[in-house]
Amino acid sequence: MAFEPGKPVSGAAALRAGFEAFAAVTPVFHYDRGHDVMISGDVAVHAVDNPYGDHPLTATH
């Protein structure tokens, strides 16, 4: 997992710290080209259509 470009982290403590920092900014995401969520049991995958192309994914807080 990388919370910053080029700076991957691993291990429970580092992952927990990264997700806590991310959640602390209370982001609001805007998906300009749509998105899907697929759930099976306790696993979910969030697929976003071309988030870095002509219509970027943006987040605000």
URWO-V66734 format. One record per residue. N is the residue number from 0. PHI is phi in degrees with one decimal (* if undefined). PSI is psi in radians with two decimals (none if undefined). Layout:
N PHI PSI
N PHI PSI
This chain:
0 * 2.45
1 -127.9 2.07
2 -89.5 -0.31
3 -132.0 2.49
4 -54.5 2.27
5 75.1 0.15
6 -128.3 1.25
7 -67.3 2.60
8 -127.2 2.80
9 -149.5 2.90
10 93.4 2.56
11 -58.0 -0.77
12 -65.5 -0.76
13 -67.4 -0.71
14 -64.8 -0.78
15 -59.1 -0.79
16 -62.7 -0.72
17 -64.6 -0.80
18 -67.4 -0.64
19 -65.0 -0.72
20 -65.3 -0.72
21 -63.4 -0.80
22 -67.3 -0.48
23 -65.3 -0.44
24 -86.0 -0.01
25 40.5 1.13
26 -68.6 2.64
27 -120.8 2.10
28 -97.3 2.55
29 -122.5 2.08
30 -105.2 1.70
31 -66.7 -0.46
32 -115.9 0.28
33 94.1 2.92
34 -161.4 2.79
35 -131.9 2.57
36 -122.6 2.17
37 -112.4 2.22
38 -121.8 2.33
39 -140.4 1.88
40 64.8 -2.14
41 -103.8 0.38
42 -119.9 2.35
43 -130.9 2.52
44 -123.6 2.26
45 -107.3 1.99
46 -107.2 2.23
47 -115.1 2.34
48 -74.6 1.93
49 47.4 1.06
50 -66.8 -0.33
51 -116.0 0.29
52 -93.1 -2.43
53 -65.0 -0.47
54 -120.4 1.52
55 -71.7 2.72
56 -76.6 2.34
57 -126.9 2.69
58 -136.6 2.48
59 -130.4 2.85
60 -142.5 none
